[in-house]
Amino acid sequence: MSDQHMLRGQLIPLNQSTLLLPNTAIAEVSRFSGVEPLPSVPPWIHGLIEWRGLTLPLLNIDALLTDRAAVIVENQRIVVLNSISSNTETSFIAIAAAGNPHLMKLVEEALDDGLAEEHSSPYIHAQYPIGKKNALVPDLNAIEEHLCETMACSGF
């Protein structure tokens, strides 16, 4: 099979689900440390981290999807993502992962919209069965817009 029909992505384990992102969305993966908690923010915002001289918000996608308090687990990682929105003050955001992302090659046709399953969250673009898991493709633009609105409303 030709590589031109293959997509390279990463499965990012969360506490309650798994995200699927293209390799180009991920800037770096690091150990979970140095999180500065913020007062008066929703449970899906862990706080702020310092990364390469920038201050980034650290998000918990599971908490965003369920509106429950974020849980920190052993071996947690920080995944820094390239921002896709022009509305953010920084070109990056960070998400908490329950472990290391896993590289994956996907056949482009396997991600045809006809195979996508519905998801009730406005922050999930699509949901695909991959192996025995359902991988969630986040709507990064919607997440970033919600983050901007939330941080502005919280006075940050």
KASUL-V201547 format. One record per backbone hydrogen bond with DSSP energy under -0.5 kcal/mol. CO is the residue of the C=O (numbers start at 1). NH is the residue of the N-H. If there is no record, write none. Layout:
# KASUL-V201547
CO | NH
CO | NH
This chain:
# KASUL-V201547
2 | 5
3 | 6
5 | 108
7 | 9
7 | 106
8 | 23
9 | 104
10 | 12
10 | 21
11 | 13
11 | 102
12 | 19
13 | 98
13 | 99
17 | 14
18 | 136
19 | 12
21 | 10
22 | 25
22 | 26
23 | 26
25 | 27
25 | 82
28 | 80
30 | 78
31 | 33
34 | 36
35 | 37
36 | 48
38 | 41
42 | 45
43 | 70
44 | 46
44 | 60
47 | 58
48 | 36
49 | 56
51 | 54
54 | 51
54 | 56
56 | 49
57 | 59
57 | 94
58 | 46
58 | 47
59 | 61
59 | 96
60 | 64
61 | 65
62 | 66
63 | 67
71 | 73
73 | 76
76 | 32
77 | 79
77 | 97
78 | 30
78 | 80
79 | 81
79 | 95
80 | 27
80 | 28
81 | 93
85 | 88
91 | 83
93 | 81
94 | 59
95 | 79
97 | 77
102 | 11
104 | 9
106 | 7
107 | 110
107 | 111
108 | 111
109 | 112
112 | 115
112 | 116
113 | 116
117 | 127
121 | 124
123 | 125
123 | 139
126 | 137
127 | 117
128 | 130
128 | 135
130 | 133
133 | 130
133 | 135
134 | 18
135 | 128
136 | 20
136 | 138
137 | 125
137 | 126
138 | 140
139 | 143
140 | 144
141 | 145
142 | 146
143 | 147
144 | 148
145 | 149
146 | 150
147 | 151
148 | 152
149 | 153
150 | 154
151 | 156
152 | 155
